[in-house]
Amino acid sequence: MSLKVRIQEDVKNAMRAHQREQLAALRLVTAAIKQKEVDERIDLTDDQVLAVLDKMVKQRRESLEQYEKAGRDDLAEKERFELNLITGYLPEPLGEEELAALIRSTIADLGADSIRDMGAVMNALRGKVQGRADMKAVSQTVKTQLTS
């Protein structure tokens, strides 16, 4: 079952079970997926759905941080709930060692030796780590390895 179909089934199940919070969060996810499909006039593949979910996770993390700084526990709790729900659809995250090994092998495969090659390395890694690692952290690690 594709990821998009799985999310749609979960929406139906949340409606049947009268789970309002879960239904609202799932509708945000389906709306984001539908928006991407309408904008690009395509049916999203699982990889593209993962990219949408990854973007939503990043947005939720940033919002959560801002709400916690502002002392808005009510809004922070809502963001935390949505974040947990969305991350449930993402694949198992990569461990630090696994990620470092993947980055080293990609750098070696591309023959990257300076910071100018960072874009090529990041493009090669994007498909492999999408939804499984924070791209900001990946970028920092790549930058560190290319400058040392």
PyMOL commands that set and color helices and strands:
alter all, ss='L'
color gray80, all
select helices_A, chain A and resi 3-16+20-40+46-70+73-87+96-110+115-129+135-147
alter helices_A, ss='H'
color red, helices_A
deselect
rebuild
show_as cartoon
